[in-house]
């Protein structure tokens, strides 16, 4: 099991190199054996055919009509002895036999074999069928005892003697020759055959290996790219899940904050304008206004109190509405929005706010503009409420729709951990910014407070 796991862990190129190498070696061995054997047989057959043709041209004229003669006459035997025992033919031939179809030896240079009958082997039968048979081997036939004693391979040739007019094999010439140089020729043939097969197999395998390694490299590159893409998508999916969780939490908190806003507005209306109107209503029911005996000065004074209460109620209602209703900022730039908030804050509180704005003029989304307005408004209110408006500063920058707003002061600061979760200010700002995919940060201490918000381009968020 571990071996299989290790094998599967290898690259496709290494798997091909190992398995392909083993298969190529096996194929080279099989093909080499076949090709070498075929070439050896061809060389032996061609050499035997040349020798047989030469022997046949010398011996055939000395043979009588083998169709009518059962044994060679003395004259023919003597002529063969003289021919085969001298000259080039005598030096080449080790032995010579003339066979009849029934396995009887009609002539041999080994006189003790003449007239003996042996079983017809496959080589002899093939020769009587009209085919030339050539073998290069150590003699193993029963009638080849003398040749076997030499202990070395010899060229054994069976050449059919054909009848001129019918082409029928009437006898077979069997002879052994030393075949000097044939062993060297066969060795050279084997060497070059194996070398050719090994070379071609190596070239073929190397070419395939190059192609496979290139393909494997391409696959590995694509696999790494795919793995990186999968990792990236997994990270994006995890980030998306986190954003979804943040969105759900922001929606839940926004719903809770809306209820808190409504309660706060209700409380402001109840504790402010409603009290003044109730006071005015009570004064209207007073007997001083309907009693005829009431002095005009007293009645006018009472009416003045009623008018004052109603005016105070209207003023508080206008202040509440002013905080709820936004000015027309849909077509305003970031610079205009920040200036409006700062000017309104300075007019309301009588404090000074230092501004620094850097904008490239690109249009921002309406939701971002509203968030900028509320952020600067609430941050300046907190700076005035908690930091007493000391060295209030607003820094705003917008480049390629990357927005960063920073509001700071040099007041005493506060502890962020002591801010109540139900607080509408900072908590509301954080939730508003989170809901739009922005980032909110606050740093506070003895040296003052810095509140920061930032947004990436809305297209990326969408």
N, C-alpha and C positions, 0 to 999 in steps of 0.2 A: 504493500500500500504506500509506504513511504517512497519507494522507488518510483511508483507511478506519479506521485505528487511531484517529486523532483523532476521527473521527465516532463510533465505538463508545465512545470515552471520554466523550462528552457524556452528560448525563442524558437520561432519556426525555422529560422536559418540554421541554428545548431542542430535541431531535430533532423532537418533534411541532410545536413552535412554528415551526421552519424549514420542514419539509416541509408541515405543515398550512397555513402562510402562503402558500407557493408554490401549493399545490393550490387554496386558497381564492381567490387572485388569478386563477388560470386559470379556475376555475369562475365567479367573478364576471364576468370578461370575456366568457365564452361566454354565460352567462345574460343578462348585460346586453345583448349584441348581439341575442339572440333576443327578449327582452322588448321592447327598444326598436324592433326591426323590426316586431314584431307590433303594438305600439301605434301606430307610424307608419302602418303599413298600415291599421289600423282608423280612425285619424283621417282619412287621405286618402280612404279608401273612404266614410266617413260624410259627409265634406265633398262628395265627388263625387256621392254619392247625393242629397244635398240640392239641389245645383246642377242635377243631371239632372232631378230631379222638378220643379224650378221651370221649367227650360227646356222640358221636355216639356209642361208645362201651358200654356205660351205658344205653342210651335211646333206641337204636334200638331194643333190645330184648323185650322191653315193648310195642312196637307199633304193632297194628294188620296189616293185609294185606291192605295197603293204596290203592291198586288198586281196591279193592271191597268195602271198607268202605268209606262212605261219611263223617261221623262224628265219633269221638272216642266214644266208649262205656264208660259206667260209671266206669267199672273196670280198663280200660286202663288209664282213666283220673286220677283215684284215685292213681294208681300205679305211674304215673308221678308226681303227687303232692307230694307223700311221698319221691320219689327219689330226686326230685329237691329241696325239702324244707329242707333237712337235709344233714349232712356230708360235705365233702370237696366240692362237687359239689354245694351244696346249698350256701356255703359261697362265692364261686367264681362268680356264676351267679346272675345277677341283674334281668333279665327277660328272659322268654322263650316263643316262639311261634311256632306253627306248621301250615304251610301254605299249602293250596291247590292251584293248578295251576291257578284257576280262581280268586285268590286274597282273598279267604275266609280263616279266621283264624279258624282252627279245634280245636286248644288247645292253652291256654295261662295261665300263672300263674295269670294274671289279668282276672278274670272270666268275667268281663263285656265286654271283647273283643271277647269272644268265639262266633262264628257264624257270626260275622260281616265281611263284604266284603269291601275291599279297592282296589284302583287302583294298578295294578301291576307295580311297579317301575323297573328301569333298574337293580338294584341289585337283585331283586327277579327273574326277567326274566333271568338274567345270571346264577343264581343258578339252575333254572329249566332246563337250557340248559346243566347242568351237571358240572358246574364249581364252585369251592369254592370261596366265596367272603368274604373278610375281610377288615374292615375299622376301623380306630382309630380316632374318631371324636365325637363331641357333637351331640346327636341324633336330627334329623330334620324331620323324617318321620311323617305323620299324626297319625299313630297308636302308636307312641313312646312318648306320652305326659308325662308319668311317668318318663321315662329315661331322658327326657329333663329337668325336674324339678331339677335333681341332679346338673345341671350346670357345669358338668365336662366331659372331653372326656372319652368315653368308647370303649371297643373293641366290634364292631358289626360284627357278623359272620352269614353268610348264608351258610348252609351246605345241599346239596341235599340228599334226601333219595332215594336210588337206589333200583330198583326191582332186586332181586338176579339173576334170570335166564335171564332177558333181559338187565339189566344195565340201564334201563330207570328211569329218575327222576320222582317219583310219588308224592313226597311231598318235602317241604323244612323246615329245622329246622332253626329258627332265634333266636339267643340268644345274650344277652349283658353280658359281664363280666367286672369286675373292672380292670383287667389286672394290678395288683399291680406290680410296678417296670418297667412297659413298658415305661412310660414317661421318667424315668431315663435312660433306655436303649436307647431310641430314642435320648435323649439329648446327651448322650455319643457318639452315632453313628454320630449325626450331627457334634459334635465338632471334632471328629477324621477325619470325611470325609472332613470338611472344612480345617482342619489343614493339611491333606495329600495333598489336591488339592493346597492349598496355598504354601506349602513347595515345591512340585514338580514344580509348576509354577515359584516360586522364583528361585529355582536352575536352571531351564531351562533358565530363563531370565538372570540370572547372568552369566551363561556360555556363552550365546550368547553375552551378553554385553562385557564380557572379550575379546571374539574373535573380536567383532566389534571395541572395543577400540584399540586393537592391530592393526587391519587393518587400523583404522582411523589414528593411530599414524604413521604407515608406510606410508600411503598416505600423511599425513601432512609433514613428513620428505622428501618424494619424491617431494611433491609440493614445499617445501622451496628450495630443491636442484634445481628443475626445474626453480623456480623463480630466484634463484641466477645465474643459467646458462643463463637464458634469459637476466637478467640484464648485465651479463658479455658480452654476445653476442651483446646486444644493445650498450654497451660501446665500444666494439671492432668495431661495425659497424660505430658508430659515429667517432671513431678514424680513421677508414679506410676512411670515407668521408673527414675528415680533411687532411689525408695524400694525398688523391686524389686531393684535392684543392691545397695543397702545391706542389704536383707534376705538376699540370697544370700551376700554377704560376711560378714554377721553370723552366718548359719547355719554357714558354713564355719569362721569363727573360733571360734564356740561349740563346734563339734565338736572343734576342735583344743584349746580350753581344757578341755573335759571330759576329754580324754585327759591333759592336763597335770595337772588336778585328781586324776585317778586315780593318776597316777605320784607326785604329791606325797603323797597319802594312803598309797600303798604305801611310799614312802620313810619317811614318819613312822612307820608301823607297823613297818617293818624296823629303822629306826635306834633306835626307842624301845622299845615293849612287847616286840618280838621279841627284843631283846638281853637284856632283864631275864628273860624266860621262858627263853631259852637258858642264861643264867647260872644260873638256879634249877635247870634240868634237869641241868646239869653237877654242881652241888652234890648233887643227889639221887643221882647215880651214885658219889658219893664213898664210900670205904671207911670213913670215920669213922662213917657212919650204920649200917652193917651189921656192923662189927667189934665183937665182944663185949667186947673189951678197952678200947674207947674209953670215956673218962671221961664220966660224965653231963653234966658242965659243958660239955665240948667238944662233945658231941652237941647239947645245947640251943643252944649258940652257933651251930652250923652250921644248925640248923633256923631260928634267928632270921634268919640271912642269907637263907635261902630264902624265908621269909615276907616279908621286907623287899623282895626283888626282885619277888616276885609282887604285892605291894601297889603297888609303884611302877609295874609294868606295868599294873595295873588302873586306877591313877590317870591314866596317860597315855592309855589307851584311852577313859576317860570324858571327858577333855579333848578328844580328837579328836572323839568323838561329839557333845559339847556344841557344837562349832563347826559340825558338819554338820547337826544336827537343829534345826529352827525351833520356837519355842514356838507355842502356839495363837493365831494372829493373824488367822484368817479373819473373826472377828466383832469384832475389836478396832478401835478408832478410830486415826487417825494419832497422836493425842496419846499413847494407851496404848503404841503401838508404839515411838515415839521414847523415851518414858520407860523402857521395858523395856531397850532397848539401852543407854541412857545409864547406868542404874543397874547393869547388868551390867558395863559398862566401868569404872565407878568402883570397883565392888567388886573387880574383877580387878586393876586397875592402882593403886588407891589414890590416883588423881588426881581433881580436881574438873572438872566440865563445866557450863558455863553454858547454860541452855536458854531459848528463847523460842518459843512455839508459838501460832499463830493459825489456828483451824479453824472452819468454819461447820457442821460436823456431817454433811455429805453423805457418803454411802457411797462408798468407792473400790473399784475392781476388786481382786480378790485378787492378781493379778500385780503391780499397783502397790504394794500393801502389802508383798509379799515384797521387791520392789526397794527400797522405802524402808528396810526392816529391814537388808538386806545393805549398802546404801549407807552408812547411818549407822554400822553396825558396822565396815566396812572403813575408812571415812574416819577414824573415831576411832582404830582400830588404827594407821593410818599416822601420825596426829597424835602418838600416843604413841611410835611407833617412830622417826620422823624428826624430830619437833618436840619430843620429850621431854615432851609433855603440857602445854606452857606455854599458859595462857589458852585452853583448849579451849572452843569455842562451837558450839552447834547452833541454827540458825534454821530453823523449819519453818512453812509457810503453805499453806492449802488453801481456795480460794474458788471456788465453782461448779466443783469438781473440777479446777481448775487448781492443780497441786501444784508447790511450789518448796522444795527443801531445800538448806541451806547449812551446811557444816561447816568451821570455820576454827581456826587456832592461831597462836601468835606465836613459833613456833620458828625454826630457821635456814633452813628451806626446802630445796629440792633442785632439780636440773636435770631437767625433764621429758624432755629429749632423751636422757638417759642411762638412762631406764627401759627395761629389756629387754622386747622383744615378748612373751617367754614369761612375763613377770611375771604372777602370778595376781591381784594386787590391783587396781591402777588399770585395767589392760587388761580384766580380768573385769568391773569395774563399767561401763566404757564399752560393752562388748559387750552386757551385760544391758540397759542403758538404751536403747541403739540398737535392740535387738530389739523393744522396746515402743514405739518411735516417740518417745522422749523426747530431751532434749538434755543433754549432759554437758560441763562446763567446769571447767578447773583453772587457777588462778593461784598462782604460788609465787615466792618471792624471799627476800631477807634479812629482810623484815618479816613473814614467815610464809607460810602456805599457805591458800588458800580453794578448796574443792571444791564445785561446785554441780550439782544435777540439777533438771530441770523437766519436767512433763508437761502436755499439753493434755487436755481431757476424753476419756475412752476412747471415748465414742460417736462423736466426730468421727473418731478414729483408725480405728474399725471401719468 
